[in-house]
Amino acid sequence: MADSVFWLCLLLPTYAYLGYPLTLAVLAACTRAKPLAEGEPLSVSVIIAAHNEAAHIEHKLRTLLAQDYQATRLEIIVASDGSSDETVARASALQDPRIRVLDLPRGGKAAALNAAVALADGDVLVFTDADNQWNAQTLGRLLAPLADPDVGCVGGHMIIPDPGHALSLGDSLYRHYEAWLRRAENRTGCVVSTDGALLALRRELFQAVPAHVNDDFFLSTCAPVAGKRIVFAEDAIVHDQGVDEVDKQFRRRLRVTVGGLQSLACRRGLINPLRHGFYAVALISHKLIRRLAPVLLVPLLISSFWLQDAGTFYQLFLIAQLAGYAVGLIGLLDTRGILPRPFRLAAFLLVTLAGMCGGLWQFLRGHSYQQWNPQQNR
């Protein structure tokens, strides 16, 4: 019995983090890249849900207004979700007719997004955050794949240019891993979802965002629900910042895991391979098994103790697990970032795994996150 538990708990996480990516890599190598067609300019509605973003909103709006993409019509809608600082005043101070500012009562990010989209009239909805940064070519490169009528949603490439000195190193490496995975998914036509920091969706595909889900996953999966593809635009760059603090990293992973599982429950029809083919397999592998994998590490460790007298392999594997957890704990204690990078990376993985386990527990208890406070997770 113990050996069955051991191998099940070992093989599923191994598949989620190594087996699936390697399978994609093989499929991608055998797939010819589809050429990008020239498209006509589109009318664009850029949506920014903001809560207390006075420090970032003006710079973000100026960057959006300076994009080199010649849209037939550009509108920017700032939906302030009960901001108590100068977010509304600073956004309104630009006095540009292309900017609309909604001063909404506190209702959560989903409510702010839905209110903004209700007023939008662009062919394409572009969702972004107030605190991440674009370059002048970001919008044009994001919208280019929409020249293909089979493409319903396009996601940009999030980069953390300054990985910091602690847990944000893991954030940066994780972004590189996700980008590699999405490149492979992109080549095989099965990009599962995109980051909400930079996401374009055809207006006619939009569905109102429920209060309890991860908005980026829900919005991007509006495309496969309608039989359209999601595309990863690697050259549409958006810069973000990592998180060094343990408590913020843990809270972020809790929230993302709970919202992600609730999103999967909401979109459970997409995990049917008979209807959605390889996309369903990719969704199960990339989102479902990966979120369950951390919980399996607990019985994996317990079964390793149980089997340590069953052979050298089990003994060595137990030692490797204990050493990995020890390195992670030491990395957490290194608040000044003086230890080598492997300690910081192990600390990031430890906090991430703990947050994912806690998130699964909260999901099973029916907990949800409707309100949001971006400053607590930076």
Buried (B, 14 or more C-beta within 10 A) or exposed (E): EBEEBBEEBBEBBEBBBEBBBEBBBEBBEEBEEBEEEEBEEBBBBBBBBBBBBBBBBBEBBEBBBEBEBEBEEBBBBBBBBBBEBBBBBBBBBBEBEBBBBBBBEEBBBBBBBBBBBEEBEBBBBBBBBBBBBBBEBBBBBBBBBBEBEEBBBBBBBBBBEEBBBBBBBBBBBBBEEBBEBBBBBBBBBBBBBBBBBBBBBBBEBBBEBBBBBBBBBBBBBBBBBEEBBBBBBBEBBBBBBBBBBBEBBBBBBBBBBBBBBBBBEBBEEBBEEEEBEBBBBBBBBBBBBBBBBBBBBEBBBBBBEBBBEEEEEBBEBBEEBEEBBEBBBEBBEBEEBEBEEEBBBBBBBBBBBBBBBBBBBBBEEEBBBEEBEBEEBB
